[in-house]
Amino acid sequence: MPEVPVQMNRVATIEPFFDPATNTISYVVSDPQTASCAVIDSVMDIDHAAGRITFENADRLIAYIAEKNLTLEWIIETHVHADHLSAAPYLQDRLGGKIAISSNIRVIQDTFGKIFNEGTEFRRDGSQFDRLLEDGDSYAIGSLPAFAIATPGHTPACMTHVIGNAAFVGDTLFMPDGGSARADFPGGDAGVLYDSIQRVLSLPEEMRLFMCHDYGPGGREIRWETTVAAEKADNIHVGGGRSREAFIRFRTERDARLGMPKLILPSLQVNMRAGEVPRDEDGRAMLKLPINAL
């Protein structure tokens, strides 16, 4: 595994946006020196029952970027989300920027291309995205250095993005009282997830960690920021030195009792296409409903 350099002296400006419909936190991460920014894990709104897509969440990001006179350089997906749809193309059409994801998107496309019977016209090479990131790859948000760490386990294409003194962990970890994400989706693996979590916890203890989701366990207020030190000490699934074997046993038993996310079928079809809604042979936006496929 390549070493990922960390520059704790560089501090990004981070603005979170919480979507209560999907419990997702999107972020605008900007470089104070250049006014360049990235959007991490944007949300496109869908009324599944009505078959209607809208963009209130994305418009909030756009309004903030315009208010702060920022330039959008990157639209980052920490993974192929199964619980919300990405607004990446909508943001790109209005503000520019490059859409980036793990190069393991190709694994997801191959797996779910078969499940959704997408046919040979569906490209499984990740070319819908502008950049495919490998483990240890670097990029920049203005003058702000950013690095990608492969953290699979929840899905094969999960990545943590280290930007200055902050790391955006996607679904690899939740807040300490939330634990960790499930590992039973196709291509998921509890042991691999444990190893990925240890990579995140090997970052400096003062590193700020930002979650993609929070569900307010026990009715507490929604939170999205913690630290490596807090996760190592208090995470209810991996904290206090919990062993790999114990985590695998716990995670496997817990996942067997979980239902599927309510938006998993539309989310996967859209997100493996970099946020584009699939179309039928007549050009109409159309989602499939495979039966007993997952």
C-alpha positions in Angstrom: 0.0 0.0 0.0 1.4 3.4 -0.9 2.1 5.9 1.8 -0.3 8.9 1.7 1.4 12.2 2.6 -0.5 14.3 5.1 -0.2 18.1 5.4 -1.8 18.9 8.7 -0.7 22.6 8.4 -3.1 23.2 5.5 -6.6 23.9 6.6 -9.6 23.8 4.2 -12.8 25.7 4.6 -15.5 23.1 5.0 -19.2 23.8 4.6 -21.6 20.9 5.3 -25.1 20.4 3.9 -27.4 17.9 5.6 -30.2 16.2 3.7 -32.8 14.8 6.2 -34.5 12.7 3.5 -31.4 10.5 3.1 -29.4 11.4 6.2 -26.6 12.4 3.8 -24.0 15.2 4.5 -22.6 16.8 1.4 -19.6 19.2 1.6 -18.2 22.2 -0.2 -14.5 22.1 0.6 -12.6 25.2 -0.5 -9.0 26.5 -0.5 -8.9 29.9 1.3 -5.8 30.9 -0.7 -7.3 30.5 -4.2 -11.1 30.3 -3.8 -11.1 27.0 -5.6 -13.4 24.3 -4.2 -14.6 20.7 -4.4 -18.0 19.2 -3.8 -18.1 15.9 -2.0 -21.0 13.5 -2.2 -23.8 15.7 -3.6 -27.5 14.7 -3.5 -30.1 14.7 -6.2 -33.6 14.6 -4.9 -36.0 11.9 -6.0 -39.7 11.2 -5.2 -39.5 7.5 -5.9 -43.2 6.9 -5.8 -44.0 9.8 -8.2 -41.0 9.2 -10.4 -39.9 12.8 -10.1 -36.4 14.2 -9.8 -35.6 17.7 -8.4 -32.5 19.5 -7.3 -33.2 21.5 -4.1 -30.1 20.0 -2.4 -27.8 20.7 -5.3 -29.1 24.2 -5.6 -28.1 24.9 -2.0 -24.5 24.0 -2.9 -24.6 26.1 -6.0 -26.0 29.1 -4.1 -23.2 28.8 -1.5 -20.5 28.5 -4.1 -21.8 31.6 -5.9 -22.2 33.6 -2.7 -18.5 32.9 -1.8 -17.3 33.5 -5.3 -15.7 30.0 -5.5 -14.6 28.1 -8.5 -15.7 24.4 -8.6 -12.8 22.2 -9.7 -13.8 18.8 -8.4 -17.0 16.8 -7.9 -15.9 13.9 -5.7 -17.8 10.7 -5.1 -16.5 8.8 -2.1 -18.2 5.6 -3.5 -21.2 4.5 -5.5 -23.9 5.3 -3.0 -26.8 2.9 -2.5 -29.0 5.4 -0.4 -29.0 8.6 -2.5 -28.6 9.7 -6.0 -25.7 11.9 -7.1 -26.2 15.4 -8.5 -22.8 15.5 -10.1 -23.9 16.1 -13.7 -26.3 18.9 -12.6 -23.5 20.6 -10.7 -21.0 20.1 -13.6 -23.5 21.6 -16.2 -23.8 24.7 -14.1 -20.4 25.2 -12.5 -17.9 23.0 -14.3 -15.5 20.8 -12.5 -14.3 17.2 -13.0 -16.2 14.2 -11.6 -13.9 11.8 -9.8 -14.3 8.4 -8.2 -12.2 5.3 -7.4 -11.0 3.3 -10.4 -12.8 0.3 -8.8 -16.0 1.8 -10.2 -15.3 -0.7 -13.0 -16.0 -3.5 -10.6 -19.3 -1.9 -9.6 -20.3 -1.4 -13.2 -19.5 -4.9 -14.1 -21.4 -6.3 -11.1 -24.5 -4.2 -11.4 -24.5 -4.0 -15.2 -25.4 -7.7 -15.0 -27.9 -7.3 -12.2 -29.7 -4.6 -14.2 -29.2 -6.4 -17.5 -27.7 -3.2 -19.0 -26.5 -4.8 -22.2 -23.4 -4.2 -24.2 -24.2 -0.5 -24.8 -23.5 0.3 -21.1 -19.8 1.1 -20.7 -18.1 -0.8 -17.9 -14.8 1.1 -18.1 -15.5 4.0 -15.9 -15.4 6.4 -18.8 -18.6 8.2 -17.6 -16.3 9.9 -15.0 -13.6 12.5 -15.7 -11.0 10.9 -13.4 -10.6 7.5 -11.9 -8.4 7.6 -8.8 -6.0 4.9 -7.7 -4.9 4.3 -4.1 -2.5 7.0 -3.1 -3.3 9.3 -6.0 -3.0 13.0 -5.4 -4.8 16.0 -6.8 -5.2 19.6 -5.8 -8.1 22.0 -5.0 -6.4 25.2 -6.0 -3.2 25.1 -3.9 -4.7 22.7 -1.4 -3.2 19.2 -1.6 -5.6 16.3 -1.6 -5.0 12.5 -1.6 -7.1 9.5 -2.1 -6.9 6.4 0.1 -8.6 3.2 -1.1 -10.9 2.0 1.8 -13.0 -0.8 0.3 -15.2 -3.2 2.3 -18.6 -1.4 2.3 -18.2 -1.4 -1.5 -15.1 -2.1 -3.7 -15.0 1.5 -4.9 -14.9 3.3 -1.5 -12.3 5.9 -1.0 -11.3 8.3 1.8 -10.1 11.7 0.7 -7.5 13.5 2.8 -7.6 17.3 2.2 -5.2 19.2 4.5 -6.1 18.4 8.1 -9.4 16.8 7.2 -10.4 13.4 5.8 -13.8 12.6 4.2 -14.5 8.9 4.9 -17.6 8.2 2.9 -19.4 5.2 4.5 -16.3 3.6 5.8 -17.0 4.9 9.3 -19.8 6.7 11.1 -19.7 8.8 14.2 -18.3 6.9 17.2 -21.8 6.1 18.5 -22.9 5.0 15.0 -20.1 2.5 14.4 -19.5 1.4 10.8 -21.3 0.7 7.5 -22.7 -2.6 6.4 -20.5 -4.9 4.3 -23.1 -7.3 2.7 -23.7 -5.5 -0.7 -22.3 -7.4 -3.7 -18.5 -6.9 -3.5 -18.6 -6.0 0.2 -16.4 -7.7 2.7 -16.4 -7.3 6.5 -12.7 -8.2 6.9 -11.7 -5.8 4.1 -13.8 -3.1 5.8 -12.0 -3.7 9.1 -8.6 -3.3 7.3 -9.8 -0.1 5.6 -10.9 1.3 8.9 -7.5 0.6 10.3 -6.0 2.6 7.5 -8.2 5.6 8.4 -7.3 5.2 12.1 -3.6 5.2 11.2 -3.8 8.8 10.2 -2.7 11.4 12.8 -4.9 11.3 15.9 -5.8 15.0 15.5 -7.0 14.5 11.9 -10.6 15.7 11.5 -12.9 13.1 10.1 -16.1 14.0 8.2 -19.0 11.5 7.7 -21.2 11.0 4.7 -24.1 9.9 6.9 -25.4 10.4 10.4 -28.6 8.9 11.8 -28.7 10.5 15.3 -28.4 7.3 17.4 -30.6 7.5 20.5 -32.3 10.6 19.2 -29.3 12.9 19.6 -28.7 15.8 17.3 -27.2 15.2 13.8 -23.4 15.4 13.8 -20.8 14.8 11.1 -17.4 15.7 12.4 -15.1 13.8 14.7 -11.4 12.9 15.0 -9.2 9.8 14.5 -8.5 9.8 18.3 -12.2 9.8 19.1 -12.9 6.9 16.7 -10.0 4.9 18.0 -11.2 5.3 21.6 -15.0 5.3 21.3 -16.3 3.8 18.1 -18.8 1.2 19.2 -17.8 -1.3 16.4 -14.0 -0.9 16.2 -12.9 1.3 19.1 -10.8 0.1 22.0 -8.7 -2.2 19.9 -11.5 -4.6 18.8 -10.0 -7.5 16.9 -10.5 -8.2 13.3 -12.2 -11.6 14.1 -14.6 -10.0 16.5 -15.5 -7.3 14.0 -16.2 -9.8 11.2 -18.4 -11.8 13.5 -20.3 -8.8 14.7 -20.7 -7.2 11.3 -21.8 -10.4 9.6 -24.4 -11.1 12.2 -25.7 -7.5 12.2 -25.8 -7.2 8.4 -28.0 -10.4 8.2 -30.7 -8.5 10.1 -30.7 -5.3 8.0 -33.1 -4.5 5.2 -32.1 -2.9 1.9 -31.9 0.9 1.6 -35.1 2.2 0.2 -33.4 4.0 -2.7 -30.8 1.3 -3.5 -32.3 0.4 -7.0 -32.5 3.9 -8.4 -29.3 5.0 -6.7 -27.1 2.3 -8.1 -28.4 2.7 -11.7 -27.8 6.4 -11.6 -24.6 6.6 -9.6 -22.7 4.0 -11.6 -23.3 6.3 -14.5 -21.7 9.3 -12.7 -25.1 10.6 -11.8 -26.8 10.4 -15.2 -30.3 8.9 -15.2 -30.5 5.9 -17.7 -32.7 6.2 -20.7 -34.7 3.8 -22.8 -34.4 3.2 -26.5 -36.7 6.2 -27.1 -34.5 8.5 -25.0 -36.9 8.7 -22.1 -35.4 8.8 -18.6 -36.2 5.3 -17.2 -35.3 3.2 -14.2 -35.5 -0.6 -13.9 -37.0 -2.6 -11.1 -35.3 -6.0 -11.1 -37.1 -8.6 -8.9 -35.2 -10.6 -6.3 -31.9 -9.4 -7.7 -30.2 -8.3 -4.5 
